[in-house]
Amino acid sequence: MIILFTLIFMSVVLGVLTPTAFNISLWWAIPLAILWYIALFILYLFVLLIISLFVDLEKETTKRNRLFRFLMTQTVVMILKNARVHIMTSGVEKLDGLDRFLIVANHKSNFDPFISLAVCPKAELAYICKPSIFKIPIVGRFVHKCFFISINRENNREALKTIKRASSLLEEKTVSIGVYPEGTRNKGEGLLPFKNGAFKIATRVNAPIVIASTNATEKIVKNFPLKSTKVSFDILQVIYPEEYKSMKTKEIGDIAYNLISEKIKEYNK
């Protein structure tokens, strides 16, 4: 929005300074500024496309790339601002002092990862996601370069490889890992049953487990472009290795499930 107002101001100034050349009134300045904004956005996407063409999806990402991480984070923030999303947060201070961790949350919308990426940029989150994400132009190559990992839920052996890969990234402190234990977007109320194998990503390497809740992201598409959307992102609890060392993954999953369920109920009151 700041860019849009800047362009409107520029259009008005041009109209005042060079009336014969441009003949721009205030009424022409607004649509012209919008057209400029759209043009800049298209140009930005074109630049991202060119950069993405240098990414080989068949080659495993081994080193962090500051440029790709910066561009991904800034693009996410820009999309949320343009979609008029206002994020209400709580408990984010619980991440202070944490290096790398596994974060688990409920899943209602494709915007869910956007919210956590925008709120927790220092965590350098990389999500476990479905293979189709990597087929999306620009997006697939950027997330690949930022260590996002696909998972084949229909093949247990391949799924185990994904868990091992994610655990290695945590152990090496390369990135933090994000996962949705429900396994897919929940289009109903409450929570779907958790796939507790996801917690092995952390327990294999004694990494902290962050339990979070995201609410109202499913309203973003419904509200755009006429209405803004308030969403909430809450860090509910951090479970440290010394706290879960004697627990089974189901017990950890039950703690996470109950905490997130209570937060959803509280939000929906």
Phi, psi and omega per residue, in radians:
M1 nan -0.629 3.116
I2 -1.066 -0.736 3.124
I3 -1.097 -0.733 -3.122
L4 -1.088 -0.804 3.131
F5 -1.130 -0.628 3.094
T6 -1.089 -0.751 3.140
L7 -1.152 -0.656 3.081
I8 -1.086 -0.776 3.125
F9 -1.060 -0.770 3.130
M10 -1.077 -0.708 -3.133
S11 -1.110 -0.737 3.131
V12 -1.127 -0.780 3.137
V13 -1.040 -0.791 3.118
L14 -1.053 -0.677 -3.138
G15 -1.166 -0.625 -3.135
V16 -1.308 -0.727 -3.059
L17 -1.323 -0.582 -3.076
T18 -2.312 1.141 -3.055
P19 -1.094 -0.639 -3.103
T20 -1.263 -0.598 -3.104
A21 -1.340 -0.662 -3.016
F22 -1.971 -0.536 -3.136
N23 0.863 0.876 -3.057
I24 -1.784 2.132 3.022
S25 -1.718 3.050 3.111
L26 -1.040 -0.627 -3.109
W27 -1.194 -0.512 3.077
W28 -1.434 -0.443 -3.081
A29 -1.124 -0.703 -3.088
I30 -1.117 -0.944 3.113
P31 -1.118 -0.567 3.110
L32 -1.140 -0.730 3.118
A33 -1.109 -0.681 3.113
I34 -1.106 -0.734 3.115
L35 -1.115 -0.705 3.086
W36 -1.085 -0.754 -3.135
Y37 -1.064 -0.790 3.115
I38 -1.081 -0.725 3.138
A39 -1.103 -0.735 3.116
L40 -1.133 -0.678 3.135
F41 -1.130 -0.750 3.109
I42 -1.109 -0.704 3.099
L43 -1.096 -0.725 3.120
Y44 -1.068 -0.778 3.111
L45 -1.101 -0.653 3.126
F46 -1.113 -0.730 3.102
V47 -1.091 -0.755 3.106
L48 -1.074 -0.692 3.124
L49 -1.066 -0.810 -3.134
I50 -1.067 -0.797 3.137
I51 -1.085 -0.707 -3.084
S52 -1.148 -0.437 -3.112
L53 -1.148 -0.292 3.133
F54 -1.523 0.020 -3.131
V55 -1.671 2.245 3.094
D56 -1.704 1.931 -3.114
L57 -1.170 -0.360 -3.130
E58 -1.441 -0.233 -3.106
K59 -1.714 2.188 -3.129
E60 -1.163 2.359 3.096
T61 -1.311 2.242 -3.083
T62 -2.118 -0.357 -3.105
K63 -2.196 2.509 3.080
R64 -1.202 2.443 3.141
N65 -2.110 1.928 -3.063
R66 -1.082 -0.638 -3.108
L67 -1.121 -0.851 -3.113
F68 -1.143 -0.697 3.126
R69 -1.148 -0.753 3.133
F70 -1.082 -0.830 -3.110
L71 -1.139 -0.681 3.120
M72 -1.123 -0.807 -3.126
T73 -1.113 -0.781 -3.123
Q74 -1.149 -0.639 3.121
T75 -1.170 -0.721 3.093
V76 -1.060 -0.818 3.128
V77 -1.071 -0.739 -3.139
M78 -1.106 -0.747 3.127
I79 -1.088 -0.767 -3.139
L80 -1.123 -0.696 3.127
K81 -1.165 -0.736 3.140
N82 -1.205 -0.490 3.084
A83 -1.456 0.015 3.102
R84 1.048 0.837 3.121
V85 -1.696 2.216 3.086
H86 -1.936 2.115 -3.044
I87 -1.741 2.117 3.042
M88 -1.717 2.193 -3.063
T89 -2.073 2.734 2.984
S90 -2.662 2.606 3.074
G91 1.323 0.087 -3.098
V92 -1.113 -0.456 3.123
E93 -1.111 -0.299 3.115
K94 -1.192 -0.244 3.115
L95 -1.495 -0.192 -3.135
D96 -1.027 2.272 3.127
G97 1.549 -0.204 3.090
L98 -1.423 2.447 3.099
D99 -1.584 -1.415 3.099
R100 -2.117 2.565 -3.044
F101 -2.708 2.929 2.981
L102 -1.718 2.243 3.088
I103 -2.012 2.269 3.141
V104 -2.116 2.520 -3.109
A105 -2.722 3.006 3.039
N106 -1.347 2.841 -3.026
H107 -2.339 1.899 -3.122
K108 -2.019 -0.359 -2.999
S109 -2.674 2.777 3.038
N110 -1.159 -0.239 3.111
F111 -1.433 -0.181 -3.089
D112 -0.950 -0.861 3.117
P113 -1.111 -0.557 3.118
F114 -1.004 -0.744 -3.078
I115 -1.116 -0.859 -3.116
S116 -1.183 -0.626 3.093
L117 -1.123 -0.665 -3.132
A118 -1.267 -0.669 -3.089
V119 -1.374 -0.581 -3.040
C120 -2.107 1.028 -3.092
P121 -1.099 -0.575 -3.110
K122 -1.193 -0.385 -3.132
A123 -1.263 -0.336 -3.093
E124 0.862 1.063 -3.070
L125 -1.189 2.460 3.004
A126 -2.262 2.193 -3.028
Y127 -1.697 2.588 2.915
I128 -1.412 2.141 -3.027
C129 -2.466 2.943 -3.126
K130 -1.271 2.636 -3.064
P131 -1.008 -0.508 -3.079
S132 -1.114 -0.403 3.127
I133 -1.043 -0.623 -3.066
F134 -1.341 -0.111 3.099
K135 -1.621 -0.131 -3.138
I136 -1.337 2.219 3.133
P137 -0.949 2.476 -3.124
I138 1.189 -1.035 -3.075
V139 -0.983 -0.893 -3.071
G140 -1.013 -0.725 -3.108
R141 -1.288 -0.628 3.126
F142 -1.191 -0.802 -3.121
V143 -1.192 -0.552 3.064
H144 -1.074 -0.743 -3.129
K145 -1.223 -0.343 3.131
C146 -1.767 0.349 2.998
F147 1.323 0.233 3.008
F148 -1.077 2.544 -3.051
I149 -2.207 2.356 3.085
S150 -1.475 2.690 3.105
I151 -2.317 2.369 3.090
N152 -1.766 1.727 -3.066
R153 -1.309 -0.198 3.137
E154 -1.530 -0.172 -3.098
N155 -2.228 1.876 -3.069
N156 -1.073 -0.632 -3.129
R157 -1.157 -0.753 3.123
E158 -1.200 -0.642 3.112
A159 -1.105 -0.661 3.109
L160 -1.126 -0.641 3.087
K161 -1.079 -0.681 3.120
T162 -1.132 -0.747 3.118
I163 -1.082 -0.741 3.131
K164 -1.129 -0.740 3.125
R165 -1.095 -0.784 3.132
A166 -1.121 -0.711 3.107
S167 -1.075 -0.708 3.131
S168 -1.106 -0.716 3.125
L169 -1.118 -0.634 3.075
L170 -1.202 -0.792 -3.097
E171 -1.091 -0.666 3.139
E172 -1.445 -0.019 -3.140
K173 1.009 0.622 3.126
T174 -1.324 -0.888 3.118
V175 -2.558 2.907 2.906
S176 -1.551 2.688 -3.078
I177 -1.964 2.352 3.071
G178 -1.960 2.424 -3.133
V179 -2.583 2.576 3.071
Y180 -1.902 1.811 -3.052
P181 -1.083 -0.310 3.090
E182 -1.184 -0.397 3.069
G183 1.548 -0.350 -3.140
T184 -2.804 2.967 3.110
R185 -1.177 2.398 3.114
N186 -1.675 1.984 -3.108
K187 -1.634 0.049 3.129
G188 -1.938 -2.736 -3.138
E189 -1.600 2.813 3.051
G190 1.153 -2.453 -3.085
L191 -2.232 2.564 2.954
L192 -1.392 2.784 3.087
P193 -0.993 2.478 -3.133
F194 -1.418 2.521 2.953
K195 -1.662 1.694 -2.942
N196 -1.242 -0.164 3.071
G197 -1.074 -0.383 3.139
A198 -1.056 -0.518 -3.093
F199 -1.275 -0.265 3.093
K200 -1.133 -0.409 3.101
I201 -0.967 -0.696 -3.137
A202 -1.513 -0.761 -3.029
T203 -1.159 -0.476 3.124
R204 -1.122 -0.507 -3.035
V205 -2.193 0.252 3.095
N206 0.967 0.884 3.109
A207 -1.757 2.620 3.090
P208 -1.091 2.578 3.090
I209 -1.979 2.095 3.141
V210 -1.764 2.190 3.127
I211 -1.792 2.163 -3.074
A212 -2.262 2.866 3.097
S213 -2.368 2.323 3.089
T214 -2.104 2.280 -3.098
N215 -2.312 2.521 3.046
A216 1.398 0.115 3.123
T217 -1.155 -0.424 3.133
E218 -1.207 -0.224 -3.134
K219 -1.516 -0.207 -3.035
I220 -1.050 -0.882 -3.120
V221 -1.130 -0.671 -3.129
K222 -1.143 -0.644 -3.063
N223 -1.447 -0.497 -3.076
F224 -1.267 2.413 0.049
P225 -1.738 -0.001 -2.991
L226 -1.354 -0.518 -3.056
K227 -2.247 2.620 3.018
S228 -1.434 2.893 -3.112
T229 -2.293 2.243 3.028
K230 -1.680 2.156 3.087
V231 -2.099 2.768 3.125
S232 -2.071 2.460 3.052
F233 -2.277 1.997 -3.031
D234 -2.160 2.218 2.986
I235 -1.517 1.973 -3.014
L236 -1.536 -0.731 -3.103
Q237 -2.867 2.631 2.979
V238 -1.986 2.155 3.095
I239 -1.801 2.042 -3.090
Y240 -1.534 2.738 -3.099
P241 -0.913 -0.688 -3.131
E242 -1.169 -0.355 3.134
E243 -1.505 -0.536 -3.089
Y244 -1.852 0.047 -3.022
K245 -1.032 -0.490 -3.141
S246 -1.747 0.087 -3.108
M247 -1.662 2.683 2.957
K248 -1.532 2.799 -3.104
T249 -1.056 -0.543 3.114
K250 -1.146 -0.655 3.125
E251 -1.157 -0.714 3.091
I252 -1.117 -0.757 3.133
G253 -1.067 -0.676 3.134
D254 -1.131 -0.685 3.108
I255 -1.089 -0.840 -3.127
A256 -1.103 -0.780 -3.122
Y257 -1.035 -0.810 -3.098
N258 -1.173 -0.708 3.140
L259 -1.123 -0.802 -3.125
I260 -1.177 -0.701 3.121
S261 -1.040 -0.770 3.133
E262 -1.112 -0.674 -3.137
K263 -1.185 -0.680 3.102
I264 -1.093 -0.762 3.120
K265 -1.092 -0.737 3.132
E266 -1.097 -0.704 -3.117
Y267 -1.201 -0.613 -3.059
N268 -1.495 -0.013 3.141
K269 -1.160 nan nan
